[in-house]
Amino acid sequence: MPIYIINGDITTIKADAIVNAANNSLLGGGGVDGAIHRAAGWGLFEECKTLGGCATGDAKITNGYNLPAKHVIHTVGPIWRGGENGEEALLKSCYKRSLELAREAKCQSIAFPLISAGVYGYPKAAAFKVAYDTVKENLDDDVVAYIVMFEKFNPLSDGDYGRLRDYVGSEYENAVRERESTYDKMACLRKMYRPSAQMYAQRCDIPRDLEESIVTDESFAQMLLRKIDEKGMTDAQCYKRANVDRKHFSKIRSDAEYHPSKATAIAFAIALELDLKETNELLKKAGYALSRSYKFDLIIEYYMSKGNYDIFEINKALYAFDQKLLGC
């Protein structure tokens, strides 16, 4: 049940279903609605004419026609009238009904625009929260969801963004200064000390007991599975909290030599609620480490130090700072 936030044009997304933020007539309009109708072609309009419109908060499904998606799920979001007229409940219903229709059509992937956040006036930050929370609560285990932003925007509150920006900025600058100082010292040492060819040729013998420990050392997959057992978690609990789908996790379960991306490895550290030391121990098994020289790593460190292990909150922050999201 991974959820990804991406920037792009939803009409180009190759998924089993894309969701159209339609109007009540279902016959096309402006914004994403018009773009989807234009990209799908006349066949979509002809099918929509047979549906008899759609109520606000409900959804109906059609074929995708000329789109790369197999289906289009048309849902009608609420017009923002100040937030006291049931807008949130109706917007939640849009996402729930869309997921229900996707389930009935046996879709394994679905892409949503930010419903009602355009000409219907729903505040973007509030619309994003409803989208993310509702999809997370209702998405099936084997389905991948995308929230597609046509325009980049910051999903964090001003306060959260400001605090994270200040932390990342100061720590990153300190790391850069420290790295530059280290480079200067290393350059001086290289000038002062030039090892001979004979020293390079010397064989570095590894003690037998150390050699054996290297051979029998845990792999990333073995350590991960051990940590899951130690935490008393089920596989499903772990991969859901890591924003990883079941099929991908089954590869880990069956392959002791599985090698993850850094983002996937950190996602599992988040799912297991490991502290910074434990996280680096897990990352080391995959050949990685957290570094203050990278904004991505600093954002992870920030949330871990706050005891916030909500991967969806962390992904919002990563998205706001143009970083790779966690999961796979």
C-alpha positions as CSV (number, residue, x, y, z in Angstrom):
1,M,0.0,0.0,0.0
2,P,2.7,2.5,-0.8
3,I,1.6,6.1,-1.3
4,Y,3.8,8.4,-3.4
5,I,3.6,12.2,-3.9
6,I,4.8,13.2,-7.4
7,N,4.8,16.2,-9.6
8,G,3.5,15.9,-13.1
9,D,0.6,15.7,-15.5
10,I,-1.9,13.1,-14.5
11,T,-2.9,12.4,-18.1
12,T,0.6,10.9,-18.7
13,I,0.5,8.6,-15.7
14,K,0.5,4.9,-16.6
15,A,-1.7,3.4,-14.0
16,D,-4.7,1.0,-13.8
17,A,-6.9,4.1,-13.0
18,I,-6.5,7.8,-12.8
19,V,-9.0,10.0,-11.0
20,N,-10.7,12.9,-12.6
21,A,-11.8,15.9,-10.5
22,A,-15.0,16.2,-12.5
23,N,-18.1,18.4,-12.3
24,N,-21.6,17.1,-11.8
25,S,-22.3,16.7,-15.5
26,L,-19.2,14.5,-16.1
27,L,-19.1,16.1,-19.6
28,G,-15.8,17.9,-19.2
29,G,-14.7,21.3,-17.9
30,G,-11.6,23.3,-17.0
31,G,-8.5,22.3,-15.2
32,V,-7.7,18.6,-14.8
33,D,-11.2,17.7,-16.0
34,G,-10.7,19.3,-19.4
35,A,-7.2,18.0,-19.7
36,I,-8.3,14.4,-19.1
37,H,-11.2,14.7,-21.6
38,R,-8.9,16.2,-24.2
39,A,-6.2,13.5,-23.7
40,A,-8.7,10.6,-23.6
41,G,-10.6,11.6,-26.8
42,W,-14.2,11.6,-28.0
43,G,-14.9,8.1,-26.7
44,L,-14.7,9.3,-23.1
45,F,-17.2,12.1,-23.7
46,E,-19.6,9.6,-25.4
47,E,-19.4,7.2,-22.4
48,C,-19.8,9.9,-19.9
49,K,-23.1,11.0,-21.6
50,T,-24.6,7.6,-20.7
51,L,-23.8,8.0,-16.9
52,G,-26.4,10.5,-16.0
53,G,-24.0,12.8,-14.2
54,C,-22.6,12.3,-10.7
55,A,-23.5,13.7,-7.2
56,T,-20.9,15.6,-5.2
57,G,-18.9,13.2,-3.1
58,D,-19.7,10.2,-5.4
59,A,-17.7,8.7,-8.2
60,K,-18.3,6.8,-11.5
61,I,-15.8,4.8,-13.6
62,T,-15.2,4.7,-17.4
63,N,-12.6,3.3,-19.8
64,G,-9.4,5.2,-20.3
65,Y,-9.6,5.4,-24.2
66,N,-6.5,7.3,-25.5
67,L,-5.0,7.7,-22.0
68,P,-2.2,5.4,-20.8
69,A,-4.5,4.5,-17.9
70,K,-7.0,1.7,-18.3
71,H,-9.8,3.5,-16.4
72,V,-10.8,6.9,-15.4
73,I,-12.7,7.3,-12.1
74,H,-14.7,10.5,-12.2
75,T,-15.5,12.1,-8.8
76,V,-17.1,15.4,-8.0
77,G,-15.4,17.3,-5.2
78,P,-17.1,20.0,-3.0
79,I,-16.9,23.7,-3.7
80,W,-15.2,25.4,-0.7
81,R,-17.7,27.6,1.2
82,G,-15.6,28.3,4.3
83,G,-15.3,24.8,5.7
84,E,-18.5,24.8,7.7
85,N,-20.8,23.2,5.1
86,G,-19.7,19.6,5.1
87,E,-16.8,20.1,2.6
88,E,-14.4,17.8,4.5
89,A,-16.8,14.9,4.7
90,L,-17.7,15.2,1.0
91,L,-14.0,15.4,0.0
92,K,-13.2,12.3,2.0
93,S,-16.1,10.6,0.3
94,C,-14.6,11.4,-3.1
95,Y,-11.4,9.5,-2.2
96,K,-13.3,6.6,-0.5
97,R,-15.7,6.1,-3.4
98,S,-12.8,6.3,-6.0
99,L,-10.9,3.6,-4.1
100,E,-14.1,1.4,-3.9
101,L,-14.5,1.6,-7.6
102,A,-10.8,0.9,-8.2
103,R,-11.2,-2.2,-6.0
104,E,-14.2,-3.4,-7.9
105,A,-12.3,-3.0,-11.2
106,K,-9.3,-4.9,-9.6
107,C,-6.9,-2.0,-10.1
108,Q,-3.4,-2.4,-8.7
109,S,-2.5,1.3,-9.1
110,I,-4.4,4.5,-8.9
111,A,-3.4,8.2,-9.3
112,F,-5.3,11.1,-7.8
113,P,-5.1,14.8,-8.5
114,L,-5.6,17.1,-5.5
115,I,-9.4,17.1,-5.7
116,S,-11.3,20.5,-5.2
117,A,-8.0,22.4,-4.7
118,G,-8.3,24.2,-8.1
119,V,-11.2,26.4,-9.2
120,Y,-13.4,24.9,-6.4
121,G,-11.2,26.8,-3.9
122,Y,-10.5,24.2,-1.3
123,P,-7.3,25.3,0.5
124,K,-4.4,23.2,-0.8
125,A,-2.8,22.3,2.5
126,A,-6.2,21.2,3.9
127,A,-7.1,19.3,0.7
128,F,-3.7,17.6,0.7
129,K,-4.2,16.4,4.3
130,V,-7.6,15.0,3.5
131,A,-6.2,13.2,0.4
132,Y,-3.2,11.7,2.2
133,D,-5.1,10.6,5.3
134,T,-8.1,9.2,3.5
135,V,-6.1,7.3,1.0
136,K,-3.8,5.9,3.7
137,E,-6.8,4.7,5.7
138,N,-8.6,3.1,2.8
139,L,-5.9,1.8,0.5
140,D,-5.7,-2.0,0.0
141,D,-2.4,-3.8,0.8
142,D,-1.6,-4.6,-2.8
143,V,-2.5,-1.3,-4.4
144,V,-0.1,1.6,-5.1
145,A,-1.4,5.1,-4.9
146,Y,0.0,8.3,-6.3
147,I,-1.0,11.9,-5.4
148,V,-0.1,13.9,-8.5
149,M,0.6,17.6,-8.1
150,F,0.5,19.6,-11.3
151,E,2.2,22.4,-9.5
152,K,4.7,22.1,-6.7
153,F,3.5,23.3,-3.3
154,N,4.6,23.0,0.3
155,P,2.4,20.6,2.3
156,L,3.9,21.6,5.6
157,S,2.6,24.3,7.9
158,D,4.6,27.5,8.0
159,G,5.8,26.7,11.5
160,D,6.9,23.1,10.7
161,Y,8.6,24.2,7.5
162,G,10.4,27.1,9.1
163,R,11.8,24.9,12.0
164,L,12.9,22.2,9.6
165,R,14.5,24.7,7.2
166,D,16.4,26.3,10.0
167,Y,17.7,22.9,11.3
168,V,18.6,21.6,7.9
169,G,20.3,24.9,6.9
170,S,22.4,25.2,10.0
171,E,23.5,21.6,10.2
172,Y,24.2,21.4,6.5
173,E,26.4,24.5,6.6
174,N,28.3,23.2,9.6
175,A,28.9,19.9,7.8
176,V,30.2,21.7,4.7
177,R,32.6,23.8,6.7
178,E,33.8,20.7,8.6
179,R,34.3,18.8,5.3
180,E,36.2,21.6,3.7
181,S,38.5,21.8,6.8
182,T,39.1,18.0,6.6
183,Y,40.0,18.3,2.9
184,D,42.5,21.0,3.7
185,K,44.1,18.9,6.4
186,M,44.2,15.8,4.1
187,A,45.9,17.9,1.4
188,C,48.6,19.0,3.8
189,L,49.2,15.4,5.0
190,R,49.5,14.2,1.4
191,K,52.2,16.7,0.8
192,M,54.1,15.8,3.9
193,Y,53.8,12.0,3.7
194,R,54.2,10.0,0.5
195,P,54.2,6.2,1.1
196,S,56.7,4.1,-0.8
197,A,55.8,1.5,-3.5
198,Q,57.0,-1.2,-1.1
199,M,54.4,-0.1,1.5
200,Y,51.6,-0.3,-1.1
201,A,52.7,-3.8,-2.0
202,Q,52.6,-5.1,1.5
203,R,50.0,-7.8,2.1
204,C,47.4,-6.9,4.8
205,D,46.7,-10.2,6.6
206,I,43.2,-10.5,8.2
207,P,43.2,-12.6,11.4
208,R,41.3,-15.8,11.0
209,D,38.7,-15.1,13.7
210,L,38.0,-11.7,12.1
211,E,37.8,-13.3,8.7
212,E,35.3,-15.8,9.9
213,S,33.2,-13.1,11.6
214,I,33.0,-11.2,8.3
215,V,31.9,-14.4,6.4
216,T,29.2,-15.2,9.0
217,D,28.1,-11.5,9.6
218,E,24.4,-10.8,9.1
219,S,23.2,-9.4,5.8
220,F,20.8,-6.4,5.7
221,A,17.8,-8.8,5.1
222,Q,18.8,-11.0,8.0
223,M,19.2,-8.1,10.4
224,L,15.9,-6.6,9.3
225,L,14.0,-9.8,9.8
226,R,15.6,-10.3,13.2
227,K,14.6,-6.7,14.2
228,I,11.0,-7.3,13.2
229,D,10.9,-10.4,15.4
230,E,12.5,-8.5,18.3
231,K,10.0,-5.7,18.0
232,G,7.1,-8.3,18.1
233,M,5.8,-7.0,14.7
234,T,4.3,-8.9,11.9
235,D,5.6,-8.6,8.4
236,A,2.5,-6.8,7.3
237,Q,2.8,-4.3,10.1
238,C,6.4,-3.6,9.2
239,Y,6.0,-3.1,5.4
240,K,2.9,-1.0,5.7
241,R,4.6,1.3,8.2
242,A,7.6,1.4,5.8
243,N,5.5,2.4,2.8
244,V,6.6,-0.8,1.0
245,D,4.3,-3.1,-0.9
246,R,3.8,-6.7,0.0
247,K,5.3,-8.1,-3.2
248,H,8.5,-6.2,-2.6
249,F,8.8,-7.3,1.0
250,S,8.4,-11.0,-0.1
251,K,11.6,-10.5,-2.1
252,I,13.4,-9.5,1.1
253,R,11.9,-12.5,3.0
254,S,13.1,-14.9,0.3
255,D,16.5,-13.4,-0.5
256,A,19.1,-13.2,2.3
257,E,21.4,-11.1,0.0
258,Y,18.7,-8.6,-0.9
259,H,20.2,-5.1,-1.3
260,P,17.9,-2.1,-0.8
261,S,18.2,1.5,-1.9
262,K,19.1,3.9,0.9
263,A,15.5,5.3,1.0
264,T,14.1,1.8,1.4
265,A,16.6,0.9,4.1
266,I,15.7,4.1,6.0
267,A,12.0,3.4,5.5
268,F,12.4,0.1,7.4
269,A,14.4,1.9,10.2
270,I,11.4,4.3,10.5
271,A,8.9,1.4,10.6
272,L,10.9,-0.3,13.4
273,E,11.3,3.1,15.2
274,L,15.0,2.6,15.5
275,D,17.1,5.4,17.1
276,L,19.9,7.0,15.2
277,K,22.6,4.5,16.4
278,E,20.4,1.5,15.5
279,T,19.5,3.1,12.2
280,N,23.2,3.5,11.2
281,E,23.8,-0.1,12.2
282,L,21.0,-1.3,9.9
283,L,22.2,1.0,7.1
284,K,25.7,-0.2,7.4
285,K,24.6,-3.7,6.4
286,A,23.5,-2.2,3.1
287,G,26.7,-0.1,2.7
288,Y,25.1,3.2,3.7
289,A,25.3,5.7,6.6
290,L,23.5,8.9,7.6
291,S,25.6,12.0,6.8
292,R,25.1,15.6,7.8
293,S,26.4,16.5,4.4
294,Y,23.0,15.6,2.8
295,K,19.7,17.4,3.3
296,F,17.8,14.1,2.9
297,D,19.8,12.6,5.8
298,L,19.3,15.7,8.0
299,I,15.5,15.6,7.5
300,I,15.5,11.9,8.6
301,E,17.7,12.8,11.6
302,Y,15.4,15.7,12.5
303,Y,12.3,13.5,12.7
304,M,14.1,10.7,14.5
305,S,15.4,13.1,17.1
306,K,11.9,14.3,17.7
307,G,10.6,10.7,18.1
308,N,8.3,11.2,15.1
309,Y,8.3,7.9,13.1
310,D,5.2,8.6,10.9
311,I,6.6,7.9,7.5
312,F,3.8,9.9,5.8
313,E,4.7,13.0,7.8
314,I,8.4,12.5,6.9
315,N,7.6,12.0,3.3
316,K,5.6,15.3,3.2
317,A,8.8,17.0,4.6
318,L,11.0,15.3,2.0
319,Y,8.6,16.4,-0.7
320,A,8.7,19.9,0.5
321,F,12.5,20.0,0.3
322,D,12.6,18.2,-3.1
323,Q,14.1,15.0,-1.7
324,K,13.5,11.4,-2.6
325,L,10.6,9.9,-0.7
326,L,10.8,6.9,1.6
327,G,9.5,3.4,0.6
328,C,9.6,1.6,-2.7
